Amino acid sequence: MRFLNCAPPAVPGTPLDPGDGFLMRQGFAVAWCGWQHDVPDVPGLMRAFVPEAQAAEGGPVRGPLMVSFRPNAARQVELLSSRAHRPYPAADLDDAHAVLLEREADDAPPVTIPREEWSFARLDDGKPVPDPRHVYFAAGFVPGQLYHVV
């Protein structure tokens, strides 16, 4: 409601404050339903705890997945998620088919960053360490650019 009726932030376990009631005074009813399994475990945030999807032959579902991010600061490592949500880990750190794309804008053509210039890794004492939840780009991610990891 805070984005619709100027309500204060919701507090789990307390009744929802309708804010200024603008939409309701205009005759609208608001229904909201959703779940999100990747919300970080942070006090005050709610998330759904759901079972992991399983493939017909058993084991987790695997396949291509795209993660997009737009860094606010120059850095060499990004979490494979948006807004610090729980990332989807890469199934194969050395997947030759994995792609890192860079765009200047949402509608700009993507530029493919060569696979040998990036890896699924994080920095530990300034050195890249394999990590399925992070992407490492030695040249550094540029603030404001849009990146896609597939």
N, C-alpha and C positions, 0 to 999 in steps of 0.2 A: 504493500500500500504506500510505502514511502515514495515510490516513483510515480504513483498515480494521484494520490490525494495529499501530498505533503505531510505524510505521517512520519513520526519518529521511527528509528530503526526498530525492527521487531526483536523482542526478547523471548527466547525459547521458554515455554512453560507459562507464559502470561497471555491474557487475551490480546488479540490484534487491535491496535489503535487504528480507527478508520481515518485518522487525519482530519482534514477539513470537510470530508464528505462530499466533495464537489461532484464526482461521478454519480453518486447515489441521488443527489438532489436533481440531477439531470435525467433521472429515470433509469440509469444503468444498474445492472447487477454485475458483480464481479465474481467469477469463479476461477480458481487457480488450482492447478494440479501439476505436480512435477516431482521428479526425483533426480538425483545426481549422485552417482557412486564414487566419483573421483574428487569430491570436496576434501581438502586437507583436514587432518585431525587437529582442529584448532578450537579452543573453547568459544562457544557462542555460534559456531557454524553447525548446520545440520546436514547430514548426508544419509543416503540409503545404504544399507549393508545387504548386498545381493550376492547370490552365488555366481561363480564364474561360469560363463557359457562353455559348454563342452561340445566338441565335434562329435559327429555320429559314430566315428570309430574310436572315440574315447580321447581324453586329453583336451587341453585348451584349444579354442578356435584360433587359427593362425591365418594371417593374410595381410595384404597391404593396408597401411593406416597412415594418414597424413596428420602431422602436427604443425600448426602455424604459430609463429610468434613474431613480435615486433619489439626488439630491445629498446629500452629507454637510455641505456648507457653502453659504451664500448666495453666488450668483454669477449673472452674466448670460449666460454662455456654457457650453455643454456639447458635448462630442464626440459625434458620432452613432454611439456604440458603447457597449458595456458594459465596465467595468474596463480602459479605455484600449486595448482591442483595435483593430485596424485597422478604421476605419469604412467603411460603405457610403456613397458620396457621393450626394447628391441629384442626379438627372438634370436637373432644371429648377429653378433657384433661385427662380423666380417662379411656380411651380405653384400655381394658385388652389385646387386640390383638396387640397393638402397640409394636414395637420391637426396641431395641438398640443393634447394632452389632459392634464388634471391630475386626480389623484385623491388623496384623503386616505389611502386604504388600498387594498389589492389588490381588495377586494370592494365598494368604494364606487363610486357612479355617477360617471362622468367628467364634467368640466366642459371645454367647448371654449374654448380661448383664441382670441379673434378673430385672423384671419390678419394684419391690419395691425399687431398688437402684437408680432409675432415675425418672424424671417427666418432664412434659411440664411446665417449670417455668423459671424465671429469678431471680437474686438476687437483693434485695432492702434492704439496710442497713445490708448486710450480711445474710439476711434471704431469703429463697426461697418463691417467690410469683407466684401463677399460671399465666401462660402466654402462649397463643397458638403459639407464634412466636419464642420461645426459648426452648432449652432442657437443663435441669440441671442434673448433675451427681455428687453426693456428694463426691465420691472418686476422682473426677477430671479427665478430659480428658488428655491423655498423648501426649506430642508433638511428631509428626511424625507418630503416629498410625492413621489408617484409620477407620472412624466411619460411620455407616449407621443408619439412623432413618427411620423406616417404619411405 
